[in-house]
Amino acid sequence: QVQLVESGGGLVQPGGSLRLSCAASGVIFSLNAMGWYRQAPGKQRELVATITRDGTTNSAPSVKGRFTISRDNAKKTVYLQMNSLKPEDTAVYYCYCNAKLISLRSYDYWGQGTQVTVSS
């Protein structure tokens, strides 16, 4: 099993910044893609940004130029630096990873979610 533990959420004023972190643990052969999704009240979960093991990134148009995803493979950790936050960024943010286990089979895993609230 793989566990993902997120941290860094909270309340921030519009225009402010937050940094989310997500650390993976467990018996992992290798971590493939990692990323962040979010879900606002009454809306479906949506992609925020993903990053491959070699550092190739993909992000939603709504966050391009404001959010930056990165990862530290040695620490099995993915980060999301969020700048110029807007009220519409308010959501529960979920960490995601695709991990290859020692069985050499790959599975998707999700964190428990961390609340980000952007409000004055």
The first five atom37 places (N, CA, C, CB, O) and aatype in JSON, in Angstrom:
{
  "aatype": [5, 19, 5, 10, 19, 6, 15, 7, 7, 7, 10, 19, 5, 14, 7, 7, 15, 10, 1, 10, 15, 4, 0, 0, 15, 7, 19, 9, 13, 15, 10, 2, 0, 12, 7, 17, 18, 1, 5, 0, 14, 7, 11, 5, 1, 6, 10, 19, 0, 16, 9, 16, 1, 3, 7, 16, 16, 2, 15, 0, 14, 15, 19, 11, 7, 1, 13, 16, 9, 15, 1, 3, 2, 0, 11, 11, 16, 19, 18, 10, 5, 12, 2, 15, 10, 11, 14, 6, 3, 16, 0, 19, 18, 18, 4, 18, 4, 2, 0, 11, 10, 9, 15, 10, 1, 15, 18, 3, 18, 17, 7, 5, 7, 16, 5, 19, 16, 19, 15, 15],
  "atom_mask": [
    [1, 1, 1, 1, 1],
    [1, 1, 1, 1, 1],
    [1, 1, 1, 1, 1],
    [1, 1, 1, 1, 1],
    [1, 1, 1, 1, 1],
    [1, 1, 1, 1, 1],
    [1, 1, 1, 1, 1],
    [1, 1, 1, 0, 1],
    [1, 1, 1, 0, 1],
    [1, 1, 1, 0, 1],
    [1, 1, 1, 1, 1],
    [1, 1, 1, 1, 1],
    [1, 1, 1, 1, 1],
    [1, 1, 1, 1, 1],
    [1, 1, 1, 0, 1],
    [1, 1, 1, 0, 1],
    [1, 1, 1, 1, 1],
    [1, 1, 1, 1, 1],
    [1, 1, 1, 1, 1],
    [1, 1, 1, 1, 1],
    [1, 1, 1, 1, 1],
    [1, 1, 1, 1, 1],
    [1, 1, 1, 1, 1],
    [1, 1, 1, 1, 1],
    [1, 1, 1, 1, 1],
    [1, 1, 1, 0, 1],
    [1, 1, 1, 1, 1],
    [1, 1, 1, 1, 1],
    [1, 1, 1, 1, 1],
    [1, 1, 1, 1, 1],
    [1, 1, 1, 1, 1],
    [1, 1, 1, 1, 1],
    [1, 1, 1, 1, 1],
    [1, 1, 1, 1, 1],
    [1, 1, 1, 0, 1],
    [1, 1, 1, 1, 1],
    [1, 1, 1, 1, 1],
    [1, 1, 1, 1, 1],
    [1, 1, 1, 1, 1],
    [1, 1, 1, 1, 1],
    [1, 1, 1, 1, 1],
    [1, 1, 1, 0, 1],
    [1, 1, 1, 1, 1],
    [1, 1, 1, 1, 1],
    [1, 1, 1, 1, 1],
    [1, 1, 1, 1, 1],
    [1, 1, 1, 1, 1],
    [1, 1, 1, 1, 1],
    [1, 1, 1, 1, 1],
    [1, 1, 1, 1, 1],
    [1, 1, 1, 1, 1],
    [1, 1, 1, 1, 1],
    [1, 1, 1, 1, 1],
    [1, 1, 1, 1, 1],
    [1, 1, 1, 0, 1],
    [1, 1, 1, 1, 1],
    [1, 1, 1, 1, 1],
    [1, 1, 1, 1, 1],
    [1, 1, 1, 1, 1],
    [1, 1, 1, 1, 1],
    [1, 1, 1, 1, 1],
    [1, 1, 1, 1, 1],
    [1, 1, 1, 1, 1],
    [1, 1, 1, 1, 1],
    [1, 1, 1, 0, 1],
    [1, 1, 1, 1, 1],
    [1, 1, 1, 1, 1],
    [1, 1, 1, 1, 1],
    [1, 1, 1, 1, 1],
    [1, 1, 1, 1, 1],
    [1, 1, 1, 1, 1],
    [1, 1, 1, 1, 1],
    [1, 1, 1, 1, 1],
    [1, 1, 1, 1, 1],
    [1, 1, 1, 1, 1],
    [1, 1, 1, 1, 1],
    [1, 1, 1, 1, 1],
    [1, 1, 1, 1, 1],
    [1, 1, 1, 1, 1],
    [1, 1, 1, 1, 1],
    [1, 1, 1, 1, 1],
    [1, 1, 1, 1, 1],
    [1, 1, 1, 1, 1],
    [1, 1, 1, 1, 1],
    [1, 1, 1, 1, 1],
    [1, 1, 1, 1, 1],
    [1, 1, 1, 1, 1],
    [1, 1, 1, 1, 1],
    [1, 1, 1, 1, 1],
    [1, 1, 1, 1, 1],
    [1, 1, 1, 1, 1],
    [1, 1, 1, 1, 1],
    [1, 1, 1, 1, 1],
    [1, 1, 1, 1, 1],
    [1, 1, 1, 1, 1],
    [1, 1, 1, 1, 1],
    [1, 1, 1, 1, 1],
    [1, 1, 1, 1, 1],
    [1, 1, 1, 1, 1],
    [1, 1, 1, 1, 1],
    [1, 1, 1, 1, 1],
    [1, 1, 1, 1, 1],
    [1, 1, 1, 1, 1],
    [1, 1, 1, 1, 1],
    [1, 1, 1, 1, 1],
    [1, 1, 1, 1, 1],
    [1, 1, 1, 1, 1],
    [1, 1, 1, 1, 1],
    [1, 1, 1, 1, 1],
    [1, 1, 1, 1, 1],
    [1, 1, 1, 0, 1],
    [1, 1, 1, 1, 1],
    [1, 1, 1, 0, 1],
    [1, 1, 1, 1, 1],
    [1, 1, 1, 1, 1],
    [1, 1, 1, 1, 1],
    [1, 1, 1, 1, 1],
    [1, 1, 1, 1, 1],
    [1, 1, 1, 1, 1],
    [1, 1, 1, 1, 1]
  ],
  "atom_positions": [
    [[0.83, -1.2, 0.0], [0.0, 0.0, 0.0], [0.87, 1.25, 0.0], [-0.94, 0.01, 1.21], [1.99, 1.24, 0.5]],
    [[0.33, 2.3, -0.56], [1.0, 3.59, -0.62], [0.15, 4.61, 0.11], [1.27, 4.02, -2.09], [-1.06, 4.68, -0.1]],
    [[0.78, 5.4, 0.96], [0.09, 6.47, 1.65], [0.61, 7.81, 1.14], [0.27, 6.35, 3.19], [1.81, 7.99, 0.93]],
    [[-0.31, 8.74, 0.96], [0.04, 10.11, 0.57], [-0.43, 11.05, 1.67], [-0.61, 10.49, -0.81], [-1.61, 11.06, 2.03]],
    [[0.5, 11.83, 2.19], [0.16, 12.76, 3.27], [0.41, 14.18, 2.78], [0.99, 12.46, 4.56], [1.53, 14.55, 2.44]],
    [[-0.67, 14.97, 2.76], [-0.59, 16.34, 2.28], [-0.44, 17.31, 3.44], [-1.84, 16.69, 1.46], [-0.83, 17.02, 4.57]],
    [[0.13, 18.46, 3.16], [0.24, 19.52, 4.14], [0.34, 20.85, 3.41], [1.46, 19.31, 5.08], [0.66, 20.9, 2.23]],
    [[0.06, 21.93, 4.15], [0.27, 23.26, 3.6], [-0.99, 24.03, 3.24], [0.0, 0.0, 0.0], [-0.89, 25.19, 2.84]],
    [[-2.15, 23.43, 3.37], [-3.38, 24.16, 3.08], [-3.69, 25.19, 4.16], [0.0, 0.0, 0.0], [-3.0, 25.26, 5.18]],
    [[-4.73, 25.98, 3.91], [-5.12, 26.96, 4.9], [-5.91, 28.1, 4.29], [0.0, 0.0, 0.0], [-6.4, 28.01, 3.17]],
    [[-6.02, 29.16, 5.07], [-6.76, 30.36, 4.65], [-5.76, 31.43, 4.23], [-7.68, 30.89, 5.81], [-4.79, 31.71, 4.93]],
    [[-6.01, 32.03, 3.07], [-5.12, 33.07, 2.56], [-5.95, 34.14, 1.87], [-4.06, 32.47, 1.59], [-7.02, 33.85, 1.33]],
    [[-5.48, 35.36, 1.9], [-6.19, 36.46, 1.24], [-5.95, 36.41, -0.27], [-5.74, 37.82, 1.82], [-4.93, 35.88, -0.72]],
    [[-6.87, 36.97, -1.04], [-6.64, 37.05, -2.5], [-5.32, 37.73, -2.81], [-7.79, 37.81, -3.18], [-4.95, 38.74, -2.2]],
    [[-4.61, 37.16, -3.77], [-3.29, 37.66, -4.12], [-2.17, 37.03, -3.34], [0.0, 0.0, 0.0], [-0.99, 37.23, -3.65]],
    [[-2.51, 36.26, -2.32], [-1.5, 35.63, -1.49], [-0.97, 34.34, -2.08], [0.0, 0.0, 0.0], [-1.32, 33.95, -3.19]],
    [[-0.11, 33.67, -1.31], [0.55, 32.44, -1.75], [0.43, 31.35, -0.71], [2.02, 32.71, -2.07], [0.33, 31.61, 0.49]],
    [[0.45, 30.13, -1.19], [0.52, 28.94, -0.35], [1.38, 27.91, -1.07], [-0.9, 28.38, -0.03], [1.48, 27.92, -2.29]],
    [[1.99, 27.02, -0.28], [2.75, 25.91, -0.85], [2.23, 24.62, -0.27], [4.27, 26.07, -0.59], [2.27, 24.41, 0.94]],
    [[1.75, 23.76, -1.12], [1.29, 22.44, -0.7], [2.41, 21.43, -0.89], [0.03, 22.02, -1.49], [3.19, 21.51, -1.84]],
    [[2.47, 20.47, 0.03], [3.42, 19.37, -0.07], [2.67, 18.05, 0.07], [4.53, 19.49, 1.02], [1.63, 17.98, 0.73]],
    [[3.21, 17.03, -0.55], [2.61, 15.71, -0.45], [3.71, 14.67, -0.49], [1.58, 15.46, -1.59], [4.44, 14.57, -1.48]],
    [[3.83, 13.91, 0.58], [4.88, 12.89, 0.69], [4.27, 11.5, 0.56], [5.64, 13.03, 2.02], [3.27, 11.18, 1.2]],
    [[4.89, 10.68, -0.25], [4.45, 9.3, -0.44], [5.29, 8.38, 0.42], [4.54, 8.89, -1.93], [6.5, 8.57, 0.58]],
    [[4.63, 7.37, 0.97], [5.35, 6.37, 1.76], [4.75, 5.0, 1.48], [5.29, 6.69, 3.26], [3.64, 4.89, 0.97]],
    [[5.52, 3.95, 1.83], [5.06, 2.6, 1.58], [6.12, 1.84, 0.82], [0.0, 0.0, 0.0], [7.2, 2.36, 0.55]],
    [[5.8, 0.62, 0.46], [6.75, -0.22, -0.28], [6.57, 0.1, -1.76], [6.53, -1.76, 0.02], [5.7, -0.47, -2.43]],
    [[7.38, 1.01, -2.24], [7.25, 1.54, -3.59], [8.45, 1.15, -4.43], [7.08, 3.07, -3.56], [9.59, 1.38, -4.02]],
    [[8.21, 0.57, -5.58], [9.32, 0.27, -6.49], [9.75, 1.55, -7.2], [8.92, -0.82, -7.51], [10.94, 1.85, -7.28]],
    [[8.76, 2.3, -7.7], [9.05, 3.6, -8.32], [7.77, 4.42, -8.39], [9.65, 3.42, -9.74], [6.67, 3.88, -8.49]],
    [[7.95, 5.74, -8.32], [6.82, 6.64, -8.47], [6.8, 7.14, -9.9], [6.91, 7.82, -7.47], [7.8, 7.64, -10.41]],
    [[5.68, 7.02, -10.54], [5.54, 7.53, -11.89], [5.0, 8.95, -11.82], [4.62, 6.62, -12.75], [5.62, 9.81, -11.19]],
    [[3.88, 9.23, -12.44], [3.33, 10.58, -12.38], [2.84, 10.92, -10.98], [2.19, 10.73, -13.39], [2.35, 10.06, -10.24]],
    [[2.98, 12.19, -10.63], [2.41, 12.72, -9.4], [1.68, 14.0, -9.76], [3.51, 12.97, -8.3], [1.94, 14.59, -10.81]],
    [[0.78, 14.42, -8.89], [0.06, 15.64, -9.26], [-0.93, 16.09, -8.22], [0.0, 0.0, 0.0], [-1.03, 15.55, -7.12]],
    [[-1.66, 17.11, -8.61], [-2.67, 17.71, -7.74], [-3.97, 17.88, -8.5], [-2.19, 19.07, -7.18], [-3.98, 18.28, -9.67]],
    [[-5.06, 17.56, -7.83], [-6.41, 17.8, -8.32], [-7.13, 18.62, -7.25], [-7.16, 16.46, -8.64], [-6.68, 18.68, -6.11]],
    [[-8.23, 19.23, -7.62], [-9.01, 19.97, -6.63], [-10.5, 19.79, -6.88], [-8.64, 21.46, -6.67], [-10.94, 19.51, -8.0]],
    [[-11.25, 19.98, -5.81], [-12.7, 19.88, -5.9], [-13.34, 20.97, -5.07], [-13.18, 18.49, -5.43], [-13.19, 21.01, -3.85]],
    [[-14.05, 21.85, -5.75], [-14.78, 22.92, -5.08], [-16.19, 22.42, -4.75], [-14.83, 24.21, -5.96], [-16.68, 21.49, -5.39]],
    [[-16.85, 23.04, -3.76], [-18.2, 22.61, -3.39], [-19.14, 22.63, -4.6], [-18.76, 23.51, -2.29], [-19.22, 23.62, -5.32]],
    [[-19.85, 21.52, -4.8], [-20.81, 21.44, -5.88], [-20.22, 21.22, -7.25], [0.0, 0.0, 0.0], [-20.94, 21.24, -8.25]],
    [[-18.91, 21.02, -7.32], [-18.25, 20.84, -8.62], [-17.52, 19.51, -8.66], [-17.27, 21.99, -8.9], [-17.26, 18.89, -7.63]],
    [[-17.18, 19.08, -9.87], [-16.43, 17.85, -10.03], [-14.96, 18.09, -9.74], [-16.62, 17.28, -11.43], [-14.47, 19.21, -9.84]],
    [[-14.27, 17.01, -9.39], [-12.83, 17.09, -9.18], [-12.17, 17.41, -10.51], [-12.26, 15.77, -8.58], [-12.53, 16.84, -11.54]],
    [[-11.21, 18.33, -10.49], [-10.55, 18.73, -11.71], [-9.03, 18.72, -11.56], [-11.03, 20.11, -12.12], [-8.49, 18.88, -10.47]],
    [[-8.37, 18.53, -12.69], [-6.92, 18.54, -12.72], [-6.39, 19.93, -12.42], [-6.39, 18.05, -14.07], [-6.9, 20.92, -12.94]],
    [[-5.37, 20.0, -11.57], [-4.64, 21.25, -11.36], [-3.31, 21.18, -12.11], [-4.42, 21.53, -9.84], [-3.04, 22.0, -12.99]],
    [[-2.51, 20.2, -11.76], [-1.2, 20.05, -12.41], [-0.65, 18.65, -12.15], [-0.21, 21.12, -11.91], [-0.92, 18.04, -11.12]],
    [[0.13, 18.16, -13.11], [0.79, 16.87, -12.95], [2.26, 17.0, -13.36], [0.09, 15.78, -13.77], [2.64, 17.93, -14.07]],
    [[3.06, 16.06, -12.89], [4.48, 16.06, -13.22], [4.94, 14.62, -13.33], [5.31, 16.84, -12.16], [4.64, 13.79, -12.47]],
    [[5.69, 14.33, -14.4], [6.2, 12.98, -14.59], [7.5, 12.8, -13.79], [6.44, 12.69, -16.1], [8.03, 13.75, -13.21]],
    [[7.98, 11.58, -13.79], [9.2, 11.29, -13.03], [10.39, 12.11, -13.56], [9.51, 9.79, -13.08], [11.27, 12.49, -12.79]],
    [[10.41, 12.36, -14.86], [11.53, 13.11, -15.41], [11.29, 14.61, -15.43], [11.82, 12.64, -16.81], [12.1, 15.36, -15.96]],
    [[10.17, 15.06, -14.83], [9.96, 16.49, -14.64], [9.07, 17.18, -15.67], [0.0, 0.0, 0.0], [8.92, 18.4, -15.64]],
    [[8.49, 16.42, -16.58], [7.58, 17.03, -17.54], [6.27, 17.4, -16.84], [7.31, 16.08, -18.73], [5.66, 16.57, -16.16]],
    [[5.84, 18.65, -17.01], [4.66, 19.13, -16.3], [3.5, 19.41, -17.24], [5.0, 20.38, -15.51], [3.67, 19.64, -18.44]],
    [[2.32, 19.39, -16.65], [1.09, 19.75, -17.35], [0.21, 20.44, -16.33], [0.38, 18.48, -17.98], [0.1, 20.0, -15.19]],
    [[-0.43, 21.54, -16.73], [-1.29, 22.24, -15.77], [-2.53, 22.77, -16.46], [-0.53, 23.4, -15.1], [-2.56, 22.94, -17.67]],
    [[-3.55, 23.01, -15.66], [-4.81, 23.53, -16.17], [-4.62, 24.97, -16.62], [-5.91, 23.45, -15.1], [-3.84, 25.71, -16.03]],
    [[-5.32, 25.38, -17.66], [-5.19, 26.76, -18.15], [-5.48, 27.8, -17.07], [-6.12, 26.99, -19.32], [-4.89, 28.88, -17.07]],
    [[-6.39, 27.47, -16.15], [-6.79, 28.43, -15.13], [-5.68, 28.73, -14.12], [-8.01, 27.92, -14.41], [-5.76, 29.72, -13.4]],
    [[-4.66, 27.88, -14.06], [-3.59, 28.1, -13.08], [-2.24, 28.38, -13.72], [-3.46, 26.9, -12.17], [-1.27, 28.67, -13.03]],
    [[-2.17, 28.31, -15.04], [-0.89, 28.56, -15.72], [-0.38, 29.96, -15.4], [-1.04, 28.39, -17.25], [-1.14, 30.93, -15.41]],
    [[0.91, 30.04, -15.11], [1.51, 31.32, -14.77], [1.35, 31.7, -13.31], [0.0, 0.0, 0.0], [1.98, 32.66, -12.85]],
    [[0.53, 30.96, -12.56], [0.34, 31.26, -11.14], [0.79, 30.09, -10.25], [-1.13, 31.58, -10.87], [1.35, 30.31, -9.18]],
    [[0.54, 28.88, -10.69], [0.89, 27.7, -9.9], [2.08, 26.99, -10.54], [-0.32, 26.72, -9.78], [2.19, 26.93, -11.77]],
    [[2.96, 26.46, -9.7], [4.12, 25.7, -10.18], [4.19, 24.37, -9.45], [5.43, 26.51, -9.99], [4.2, 24.32, -8.22]],
    [[4.24, 23.29, -10.22], [4.39, 21.97, -9.63], [5.83, 21.53, -9.74], [3.45, 20.95, -10.3], [6.49, 21.79, -10.74]],
    [[6.32, 20.85, -8.7], [7.68, 20.32, -8.71], [7.7, 19.05, -7.86], [8.71, 21.37, -8.18], [6.74, 18.76, -7.15]],
    [[8.79, 18.31, -7.94], [8.9, 17.09, -7.14], [10.34, 16.84, -6.76], [8.34, 15.89, -7.89], [11.27, 17.28, -7.43]],
    [[10.49, 16.11, -5.67], [11.8, 15.66, -5.21], [11.72, 14.13, -5.17], [12.18, 16.27, -3.78], [11.13, 13.56, -4.26]],
    [[12.32, 13.49, -6.16], [12.2, 12.04, -6.26], [12.84, 11.32, -5.07], [12.84, 11.55, -7.55], [12.35, 10.29, -4.62]],
    [[13.93, 11.87, -4.56], [14.6, 11.23, -3.42], [13.72, 11.24, -2.19], [15.93, 11.93, -3.12], [13.74, 10.31, -1.39]],
    [[12.94, 12.3, -2.04], [12.04, 12.41, -0.88], [10.64, 11.88, -1.18], [11.96, 13.87, -0.43], [9.78, 11.88, -0.29]],
    [[10.4, 11.44, -2.42], [9.08, 10.95, -2.82], [8.01, 12.0, -2.51], [8.75, 9.62, -2.1], [6.93, 11.68, -1.99]],
    [[8.31, 13.23, -2.82], [7.43, 14.34, -2.47], [7.14, 15.2, -3.69], [8.07, 15.19, -1.36], [8.01, 15.45, -4.52]],
    [[5.88, 15.65, -3.77], [5.48, 16.58, -4.81], [5.01, 17.87, -4.15], [4.36, 15.98, -5.72], [4.42, 17.84, -3.07]],
    [[5.28, 18.99, -4.81], [4.94, 20.29, -4.26], [4.04, 21.05, -5.24], [6.21, 21.1, -3.96], [4.07, 20.81, -6.44]],
    [[3.25, 21.97, -4.69], [2.48, 22.87, -5.53], [2.62, 24.27, -4.94], [0.97, 22.43, -5.62], [2.07, 24.57, -3.88]],
    [[3.37, 25.11, -5.62], [3.52, 26.5, -5.22], [2.41, 27.3, -5.88], [4.92, 27.06, -5.59], [2.32, 27.35, -7.1]],
    [[1.58, 27.91, -5.07], [0.42, 28.65, -5.58], [0.58, 30.12, -5.26], [-0.9, 28.1, -4.97], [0.62, 30.51, -4.1]],
    [[0.68, 30.93, -6.3], [0.83, 32.38, -6.16], [-0.38, 33.07, -6.76], [2.12, 32.87, -6.83], [-1.15, 32.48, -7.51]],
    [[-0.53, 34.33, -6.42], [-1.64, 35.14, -6.96], [-2.97, 34.42, -6.82], [-1.38, 35.49, -8.44], [-3.75, 34.32, -7.77]],
    [[-3.21, 33.91, -5.64], [-4.43, 33.12, -5.42], [-5.69, 33.96, -5.56], [-4.39, 32.48, -4.05], [-5.72, 35.13, -5.21]],
    [[-6.71, 33.32, -6.09], [-8.01, 33.96, -6.32], [-9.09, 33.22, -5.53], [-8.36, 33.97, -7.84], [-8.91, 32.05, -5.18]],
    [[-10.19, 33.88, -5.23], [-11.27, 33.2, -4.51], [-11.74, 31.92, -5.23], [-12.45, 34.14, -4.34], [-12.14, 30.96, -4.58]],
    [[-11.68, 31.91, -6.55], [-12.12, 30.73, -7.29], [-11.14, 29.56, -7.17], [-12.31, 31.08, -8.75], [-11.43, 28.47, -7.66]],
    [[-10.0, 29.77, -6.55], [-9.08, 28.67, -6.26], [-9.48, 27.9, -5.0], [-7.66, 29.2, -6.12], [-8.9, 26.87, -4.68]],
    [[-10.46, 28.42, -4.29], [-10.92, 27.76, -3.07], [-11.46, 26.37, -3.39], [-12.01, 28.6, -2.38], [-12.34, 26.2, -4.23]],
    [[-10.91, 25.38, -2.71], [-11.28, 23.98, -2.98], [-10.52, 23.08, -2.01], [-10.98, 23.58, -4.47], [-9.63, 23.52, -1.29]],
    [[-10.91, 21.81, -2.01], [-10.09, 20.79, -1.37], [-9.11, 20.29, -2.42], [-10.96, 19.62, -0.78], [-9.51, 19.88, -3.51]],
    [[-7.84, 20.33, -2.09], [-6.79, 19.91, -3.02], [-6.33, 18.5, -2.65], [-5.58, 20.91, -2.99], [-6.01, 18.21, -1.5]],
    [[-6.31, 17.63, -3.67], [-5.96, 16.23, -3.47], [-4.66, 15.92, -4.19], [-7.08, 15.31, -3.96], [-4.47, 16.27, -5.36]],
    [[-3.78, 15.26, -3.48], [-2.54, 14.77, -4.07], [-2.82, 13.44, -4.76], [-1.43, 14.61, -3.0], [-3.66, 12.66, -4.32]],
    [[-2.11, 13.19, -5.83], [-2.28, 11.97, -6.63], [-0.91, 11.41, -7.0], [-3.13, 12.25, -7.92], [0.04, 12.16, -7.23]],
    [[-0.84, 10.1, -7.06], [0.36, 9.51, -7.65], [0.01, 8.19, -8.32], [1.45, 9.3, -6.59], [-0.97, 7.53, -7.97]],
    [[0.82, 7.83, -9.28], [0.77, 6.5, -9.88], [2.06, 5.82, -9.46], [0.6, 6.56, -11.46], [3.15, 6.27, -9.83]],
    [[1.94, 4.74, -8.71], [3.12, 4.08, -8.15], [3.23, 2.65, -8.64], [3.07, 4.11, -6.63], [2.24, 1.92, -8.75]],
    [[4.47, 2.27, -8.94], [4.76, 0.87, -9.28], [5.24, 0.19, -8.01], [5.83, 0.76, -10.45], [6.2, 0.64, -7.38]],
    [[4.56, -0.89, -7.65], [4.92, -1.62, -6.43], [5.96, -2.69, -6.76], [3.67, -2.25, -5.78], [6.35, -2.85, -7.91]],
    [[6.4, -3.42, -5.74], [7.42, -4.43, -5.97], [6.89, -5.58, -6.81], [7.95, -4.97, -4.65], [7.65, -6.37, -7.36]],
    [[5.58, -5.66, -6.92], [4.97, -6.64, -7.81], [5.12, -6.23, -9.27], [3.49, -6.83, -7.47], [4.8, -6.99, -10.18]],
    [[5.61, -5.0, -9.48], [5.78, -4.37, -10.79], [4.45, -3.99, -11.43], [6.53, -5.29, -11.71], [4.39, -3.67, -12.62]],
    [[3.4, -4.03, -10.64], [2.12, -3.51, -11.11], [1.96, -2.07, -10.61], [0.94, -4.41, -10.62], [2.42, -1.73, -9.52]],
    [[1.32, -1.25, -11.41], [1.14, 0.17, -11.08], [-0.32, 0.44, -10.7], [1.56, 1.06, -12.26], [-1.25, -0.12, -11.27]],
    [[-0.46, 1.33, -9.7], [-1.79, 1.68, -9.21], [-1.85, 3.19, -8.95], [-2.13, 0.89, -7.91], [-0.82, 3.84, -8.76]],
    [[-3.06, 3.72, -8.96], [-3.29, 5.12, -8.62], [-3.63, 5.24, -7.13], [-4.43, 5.72, -9.49], [-4.34, 4.41, -6.57]],
    [[-3.1, 6.28, -6.52], [-3.36, 6.55, -5.1], [-3.72, 8.02, -4.92], [-2.14, 6.17, -4.23], [-3.3, 8.89, -5.68]],
    [[-4.51, 8.26, -3.88], [-4.97, 9.63, -3.57], [-4.71, 9.96, -2.11], [-6.47, 9.79, -3.9], [-4.79, 9.1, -1.23]],
    [[-4.41, 11.23, -1.87], [-4.31, 11.71, -0.5], [-5.68, 12.01, 0.07], [0.0, 0.0, 0.0], [-6.69, 11.89, -0.62]],
    [[-5.71, 12.41, 1.35], [-6.98, 12.65, 2.03], [-7.55, 14.02, 1.7], [-6.81, 12.52, 3.53], [-8.72, 14.29, 1.98]],
    [[-6.76, 14.89, 1.12], [-7.22, 16.22, 0.76], [-6.84, 17.26, 1.78], [0.0, 0.0, 0.0], [-6.81, 16.99, 2.98]],
    [[-6.55, 18.46, 1.31], [-6.25, 19.58, 2.2], [-7.03, 20.8, 1.7], [-4.71, 19.87, 2.25], [-7.05, 21.09, 0.51]],
    [[-7.65, 21.5, 2.63], [-8.52, 22.62, 2.28], [-7.68, 23.87, 2.0], [-9.54, 22.9, 3.4], [-6.8, 24.23, 2.78]],
    [[-7.97, 24.52, 0.89], [-7.41, 25.82, 0.56], [-8.57, 26.8, 0.41], [-6.53, 25.76, -0.76], [-9.47, 26.6, -0.41]],
    [[-8.55, 27.85, 1.21], [-9.59, 28.86, 1.17], [-8.97, 30.21, 0.89], [-10.39, 28.9, 2.49], [-8.07, 30.66, 1.6]],
    [[-9.46, 30.86, -0.16], [-8.96, 32.18, -0.54], [-10.08, 33.18, -0.3], [-8.48, 32.2, -2.05], [-11.09, 33.19, -1.02]],
    [[-9.9, 34.01, 0.7], [-10.96, 34.94, 1.09], [-10.37, 36.1, 1.86], [-12.03, 34.22, 1.93], [-9.37, 35.96, 2.56]],
    [[-11.0, 37.25, 1.71], [-10.59, 38.43, 2.47], [-11.41, 38.53, 3.75], [-10.73, 39.71, 1.63], [-11.21, 39.46, 4.54]]
  ]
}
